[in-house]
Amino acid sequence: DNFPVGEADGILIDDITITPVTGSGYRISDFTPGTAGGVNTIMVDGGTPGVASTFAYDFRLGTTQIPGCPGLFVDLKKPRVLGVATADGAGHAEFAAFVPPAASGVQVYLQAAERATCQVTDVYGVLFP
């Protein structure tokens, strides 16, 4: 609707519906079960089908450049690579690793990167119970 509003010409918007967008983009979607002393699975969604995600962790936040991706950084001080997994047709990839019992009470930061497309997830923090 475009008609005068008050004494000025303007646009009055009515009948608008706002739909929130949640969980979009390349991201760590889950880390389960999130406990020390067993196998945990880290999952990403929004990846590029057929492209490998490299999963990394650190105990401290920082800034580390991703090799081959000028200007792109992970937010981990000295990232340690957990492993690599290729995204399926829906852009989902996951990697499982054993977390030792000694990790109980320890804060760990996780992040994933697609080096082929130069994109990274946000940092995902886990405090193991």
FIKOLZA-1660 file (N, C-alpha, C; in steps of 0.1 Angstrom, whole numbers, plus 5000, padded with zeros to 4 digits):
% residues 129
   i   px   py   pz ch aa at
   1 5008 4988 5000  A  D  N
   1 5000 5000 5000  A  D CA
   1 5009 5012 5000  A  D  C
   2 5007 5021 4990  A  N  N
   2 5015 5033 4990  A  N CA
   2 5005 5045 4990  A  N  C
   3 5004 5051 5001  A  F  N
   3 4995 5063 5002  A  F CA
   3 5000 5072 5013  A  F  C
   4 4995 5084 5013  A  P  N
   4 5000 5094 5023  A  P CA
   4 4998 5089 5037  A  P  C
   5 5009 5091 5045  A  V  N
   5 5009 5087 5060  A  V CA
   5 5010 5101 5067  A  V  C
   6 5000 5104 5075  A  G  N
   6 5001 5117 5081  A  G CA
   6 5001 5128 5071  A  G  C
   7 5011 5137 5072  A  E  N
   7 5012 5148 5063  A  E CA
   7 5023 5146 5052  A  E  C
   8 5029 5134 5053  A  A  N
   8 5040 5131 5044  A  A CA
   8 5036 5119 5035  A  A  C
   9 5042 5117 5024  A  D  N
   9 5040 5106 5016  A  D CA
   9 5049 5094 5021  A  D  C
  10 5044 5083 5022  A  G  N
  10 5052 5072 5027  A  G CA
  10 5045 5058 5024  A  G  C
  11 5051 5048 5030  A  I  N
  11 5046 5035 5028  A  I CA
  11 5041 5029 5041  A  I  C
  12 5029 5024 5041  A  L  N
  12 5023 5018 5053  A  L CA
  12 5023 5003 5050  A  L  C
  13 5029 4995 5058  A  I  N
  13 5030 4981 5056  A  I CA
  13 5020 4974 5066  A  I  C
  14 5011 4966 5060  A  D  N
  14 5002 4958 5068  A  D CA
  14 5002 4944 5064  A  D  C
  15 4995 4935 5072  A  D  N
  15 4995 4921 5069  A  D CA
  15 5008 4915 5066  A  D  C
  16 5018 4917 5075  A  I  N
  16 5031 4912 5073  A  I CA
  16 5033 4900 5083  A  I  C
  17 5039 4890 5077  A  T  N
  17 5043 4878 5085  A  T CA
  17 5058 4876 5086  A  T  C
  18 5063 4875 5098  A  I  N
  18 5077 4873 5100  A  I CA
  18 5080 4859 5104  A  I  C
  19 5088 4852 5096  A  T  N
  19 5092 4838 5099  A  T CA
  19 5106 4838 5103  A  T  C
  20 5109 4834 5116  A  P  N
  20 5123 4833 5120  A  P CA
  20 5131 4823 5113  A  P  C
  21 5143 4826 5110  A  V  N
  21 5152 4816 5103  A  V CA
  21 5162 4811 5114  A  V  C
  22 5161 4798 5116  A  T  N
  22 5170 4792 5126  A  T CA
  22 5178 4781 5120  A  T  C
  23 5190 4780 5125  A  G  N
  23 5198 4769 5121  A  G CA
  23 5202 4768 5107  A  G  C
  24 5204 4780 5101  A  S  N
  24 5208 4780 5087  A  S CA
  24 5223 4783 5086  A  S  C
  25 5228 4779 5074  A  G  N
  25 5243 4781 5072  A  G CA
  25 5251 4770 5077  A  G  C
  26 5264 4770 5074  A  Y  N
  26 5273 4760 5079  A  Y CA
  26 5276 4762 5094  A  Y  C
  27 5273 4751 5101  A  R  N
  27 5273 4752 5116  A  R CA
  27 5275 4738 5122  A  R  C
  28 5280 4739 5134  A  I  N
  28 5280 4727 5142  A  I CA
  28 5266 4725 5148  A  I  C
  29 5259 4715 5144  A  S  N
  29 5245 4713 5148  A  S CA
  29 5243 4705 5160  A  S  C
  30 5253 4697 5164  A  D  N
  30 5251 4689 5176  A  D CA
  30 5264 4683 5180  A  D  C
  31 5265 4680 5193  A  F  N
  31 5277 4673 5199  A  F CA
  31 5271 4664 5209  A  F  C
  32 5271 4651 5207  A  T  N
  32 5264 4642 5215  A  T CA
  32 5272 4629 5219  A  T  C
  33 5272 4624 5231  A  P  N
  33 5264 4628 5242  A  P CA
  33 5269 4640 5250  A  P  C
  34 5282 4644 5247  A  G  N
  34 5288 4655 5254  A  G CA
  34 5293 4651 5268  A  G  C
  35 5297 4639 5269  A  T  N
  35 5303 4634 5282  A  T CA
  35 5317 4628 5280  A  T  C
  36 5324 4629 5291  A  A  N
  36 5338 4623 5291  A  A CA
  36 5336 4608 5294  A  A  C
  37 5346 4601 5289  A  G  N
  37 5347 4586 5292  A  G CA
  37 5339 4578 5281  A  G  C
  38 5337 4584 5270  A  G  N
  38 5330 4576 5259  A  G CA
  38 5332 4583 5246  A  G  C
  39 5326 4577 5236  A  V  N
  39 5326 4582 5222  A  V CA
  39 5316 4593 5221  A  V  C
  40 5320 4604 5215  A  N  N
  40 5312 4616 5213  A  N CA
  40 5312 4618 5198  A  N  C
  41 5300 4623 5193  A  T  N
  41 5299 4626 5178  A  T CA
  41 5296 4641 5176  A  T  C
  42 5305 4647 5168  A  I  N
  42 5303 4661 5164  A  I CA
  42 5297 4661 5150  A  I  C
  43 5286 4670 5149  A  M  N
  43 5279 4670 5136  A  M CA
  43 5279 4684 5130  A  M  C
  44 5280 4685 5117  A  V  N
  44 5278 4698 5111  A  V CA
  44 5266 4697 5101  A  V  C
  45 5259 4708 5099  A  D  N
  45 5249 4709 5088  A  D CA
  45 5252 4721 5081  A  D  C
  46 5246 4722 5069  A  G  N
  46 5248 4734 5060  A  G CA
  46 5261 4733 5053  A  G  C
  47 5267 4722 5053  A  G  N
  47 5279 4720 5045  A  G CA
  47 5277 4719 5030  A  G  C
  48 5287 4719 5022  A  T  N
  48 5286 4717 5008  A  T CA
  48 5286 4702 5005  A  T  C
  49 5276 4697 4998  A  P  N
  49 5276 4682 4995  A  P CA
  49 5288 4678 4988  A  P  C
  50 5294 4667 4993  A  G  N
  50 5306 4661 4987  A  G CA
  50 5319 4667 4991  A  G  C
  51 5318 4677 5000  A  V  N
  51 5330 4685 5004  A  V CA
  51 5334 4681 5018  A  V  C
  52 5347 4679 5021  A  A  N
  52 5352 4675 5034  A  A CA
  52 5352 4686 5044  A  A  C
  53 5347 4683 5056  A  S  N
  53 5348 4692 5068  A  S CA
  53 5360 4687 5077  A  S  C
  54 5368 4696 5081  A  T  N
  54 5379 4692 5091  A  T CA
  54 5374 4697 5104  A  T  C
  55 5374 4688 5114  A  F  N
  55 5369 4691 5127  A  F CA
  55 5382 4693 5136  A  F  C
  56 5381 4704 5144  A  A  N
  56 5393 4707 5153  A  A CA
  56 5388 4711 5167  A  A  C
  57 5397 4711 5176  A  Y  N
  57 5394 4715 5190  A  Y CA
  57 5406 4722 5196  A  Y  C
  58 5403 4729 5207  A  D  N
  58 5414 4735 5215  A  D CA
  58 5408 4738 5229  A  D  C
  59 5417 4740 5238  A  F  N
  59 5413 4744 5252  A  F CA
  59 5412 4759 5254  A  F  C
  60 5417 4766 5244  A  R  N
  60 5417 4781 5245  A  R CA
  60 5413 4787 5232  A  R  C
  61 5406 4798 5233  A  L  N
  61 5402 4806 5221  A  L CA
  61 5414 4814 5217  A  L  C
  62 5414 4817 5204  A  G  N
  62 5424 4825 5198  A  G CA
  62 5421 4828 5183  A  G  C
  63 5431 4830 5175  A  T  N
  63 5429 4833 5161  A  T CA
  63 5440 4825 5153  A  T  C
  64 5436 4816 5144  A  T  N
  64 5445 4809 5136  A  T CA
  64 5440 4809 5122  A  T  C
  65 5449 4813 5113  A  Q  N
  65 5445 4814 5099  A  Q CA
  65 5444 4799 5093  A  Q  C
  66 5434 4798 5084  A  I  N
  66 5432 4785 5078  A  I CA
  66 5441 4784 5065  A  I  C
  67 5450 4775 5064  A  P  N
  67 5459 4774 5052  A  P CA
  67 5451 4772 5040  A  P  C
  68 5455 4780 5030  A  G  N
  68 5448 4780 5017  A  G CA
  68 5436 4789 5016  A  G  C
  69 5432 4795 5027  A  C  N
  69 5420 4804 5027  A  C CA
  69 5425 4818 5032  A  C  C
  70 5431 4826 5024  A  P  N
  70 5436 4839 5029  A  P CA
  70 5424 4847 5035  A  P  C
  71 5427 4853 5047  A  G  N
  71 5418 4861 5054  A  G CA
  71 5407 4853 5062  A  G  C
  72 5408 4840 5062  A  L  N
  72 5398 4832 5069  A  L CA
  72 5405 4826 5081  A  L  C
  73 5399 4827 5093  A  F  N
  73 5405 4822 5105  A  F CA
  73 5395 4813 5113  A  F  C
  74 5401 4804 5121  A  V  N
  74 5393 4797 5131  A  V CA
  74 5396 4805 5144  A  V  C
  75 5386 4804 5154  A  D  N
  75 5387 4811 5166  A  D CA
  75 5394 4802 5177  A  D  C
  76 5403 4794 5174  A  L  N
  76 5410 4785 5183  A  L CA
  76 5425 4789 5183  A  L  C
  77 5431 4789 5196  A  K  N
  77 5444 4794 5197  A  K CA
  77 5454 4785 5190  A  K  C
  78 5454 4772 5193  A  K  N
  78 5463 4762 5186  A  K CA
  78 5455 4750 5182  A  K  C
  79 5447 4751 5172  A  P  N
  79 5438 4740 5169  A  P CA
  79 5444 4726 5166  A  P  C
  80 5438 4716 5172  A  R  N
  80 5442 4702 5170  A  R CA
  80 5432 4696 5161  A  R  C
  81 5436 4689 5151  A  V  N
  81 5426 4683 5142  A  V CA
  81 5421 4670 5148  A  V  C
  82 5408 4668 5149  A  L  N
  82 5402 4656 5153  A  L CA
  82 5400 4646 5142  A  L  C
  83 5396 4651 5130  A  G  N
  83 5394 4642 5119  A  G CA
  83 5387 4650 5108  A  G  C
  84 5384 4642 5098  A  V  N
  84 5377 4648 5086  A  V CA
  84 5366 4639 5082  A  V  C
  85 5355 4645 5077  A  A  N
  85 5343 4638 5072  A  A CA
  85 5337 4645 5060  A  A  C
  86 5332 4638 5051  A  T  N
  86 5326 4644 5039  A  T CA
  86 5311 4646 5040  A  T  C
  87 5306 4657 5036  A  A  N
  87 5292 4660 5037  A  A CA
  87 5284 4652 5027  A  A  C
  88 5272 4647 5032  A  D  N
  88 5263 4639 5023  A  D CA
  88 5256 4649 5014  A  D  C
  89 5246 4644 5007  A  G  N
  89 5238 4652 4998  A  G CA
  89 5230 4663 5004  A  G  C
  90 5228 4662 5017  A  A  N
  90 5220 4672 5024  A  A CA
  90 5230 4682 5032  A  A  C
  91 5243 4680 5030  A  G  N
  91 5252 4689 5036  A  G CA
  91 5256 4685 5051  A  G  C
  92 5252 4673 5055  A  H  N
  92 5255 4668 5068  A  H CA
  92 5268 4660 5069  A  H  C
  93 5276 4663 5079  A  A  N
  93 5288 4654 5081  A  A CA
  93 5290 4652 5096  A  A  C
  94 5295 4641 5100  A  E  N
  94 5298 4639 5114  A  E CA
  94 5310 4631 5116  A  E  C
  95 5316 4633 5128  A  F  N
  95 5329 4626 5131  A  F CA
  95 5327 4622 5146  A  F  C
  96 5331 4609 5149  A  A  N
  96 5331 4604 5162  A  A CA
  96 5345 4602 5168  A  A  C
  97 5347 4605 5181  A  A  N
  97 5360 4604 5187  A  A CA
  97 5357 4600 5202  A  A  C
  98 5367 4593 5207  A  F  N
  98 5366 4589 5221  A  F CA
  98 5371 4601 5230  A  F  C
  99 5364 4605 5240  A  V  N
  99 5368 4615 5249  A  V CA
  99 5372 4608 5262  A  V  C
 100 5384 4609 5267  A  P  N
 100 5389 4602 5279  A  P CA
 100 5382 4607 5292  A  P  C
 101 5381 4599 5302  A  P  N
 101 5375 4602 5314  A  P CA
 101 5381 4615 5321  A  P  C
 102 5394 4616 5318  A  A  N
 102 5402 4628 5324  A  A CA
 102 5397 4641 5319  A  A  C
 103 5388 4641 5308  A  A  N
 103 5383 4654 5303  A  A CA
 103 5371 4659 5311  A  A  C
 104 5367 4651 5321  A  S  N
 104 5356 4656 5330  A  S CA
 104 5360 4669 5337  A  S  C
 105 5351 4679 5336  A  G  N
 105 5354 4692 5342  A  G CA
 105 5362 4701 5333  A  G  C
 106 5365 4697 5321  A  V  N
 106 5374 4705 5312  A  V CA
 106 5365 4712 5301  A  V  C
 107 5368 4724 5299  A  Q  N
 107 5362 4732 5288  A  Q CA
 107 5369 4730 5275  A  Q  C
 108 5362 4726 5264  A  V  N
 108 5368 4724 5251  A  V CA
 108 5360 4732 5241  A  V  C
 109 5367 4737 5231  A  Y  N
 109 5361 4745 5221  A  Y CA
 109 5363 4737 5208  A  Y  C
 110 5352 4736 5200  A  L  N
 110 5352 4729 5188  A  L CA
 110 5349 4738 5176  A  L  C
 111 5354 4735 5165  A  Q  N
 111 5351 4743 5152  A  Q CA
 111 5354 4734 5140  A  Q  C
 112 5346 4736 5130  A  A  N
 112 5348 4729 5117  A  A CA
 112 5351 4738 5106  A  A  C
 113 5358 4733 5096  A  A  N
 113 5361 4742 5084  A  A CA
 113 5360 4733 5072  A  A  C
 114 5355 4740 5061  A  E  N
 114 5356 4734 5048  A  E CA
 114 5367 4742 5040  A  E  C
 115 5378 4736 5039  A  R  N
 115 5389 4743 5033  A  R CA
 115 5387 4744 5018  A  R  C
 116 5380 4735 5012  A  A  N
 116 5377 4736 4997  A  A CA
 116 5368 4748 4994  A  A  C
 117 5360 4752 5003  A  T  N
 117 5351 4764 5000  A  T CA
 117 5354 4776 5009  A  T  C
 118 5364 4774 5018  A  C  N
 118 5368 4785 5027  A  C CA
 118 5357 4790 5035  A  C  C
 119 5350 4781 5042  A  Q  N
 119 5341 4785 5052  A  Q CA
 119 5343 4778 5065  A  Q  C
 120 5339 4785 5076  A  V  N
 120 5341 4779 5090  A  V CA
 120 5327 4780 5097  A  V  C
 121 5326 4771 5107  A  T  N
 121 5315 4772 5116  A  T CA
 121 5318 4782 5127  A  T  C
 122 5308 4786 5135  A  D  N
 122 5311 4793 5148  A  D CA
 122 5317 4783 5157  A  D  C
 123 5323 4788 5168  A  V  N
 123 5329 4780 5178  A  V CA
 123 5317 4774 5187  A  V  C
 124 5319 4761 5190  A  Y  N
 124 5310 4754 5198  A  Y CA
 124 5317 4750 5211  A  Y  C
 125 5313 4755 5222  A  G  N
 125 5319 4752 5235  A  G CA
 125 5313 4741 5242  A  G  C
 126 5321 4732 5248  A  V  N
 126 5316 4721 5256  A  V CA
 126 5324 4720 5269  A  V  C
 127 5316 4720 5280  A  L  N
 127 5322 4717 5293  A  L CA
 127 5318 4703 5297  A  L  C
 128 5327 4694 5297  A  F  N
 128 5324 4680 5300  A  F CA
 128 5321 4678 5315  A  F  C
 129 5309 4672 5317  A  P  N
 129 5305 4669 5331  A  P CA
 129 5314 4658 5337  A  P  C
% end
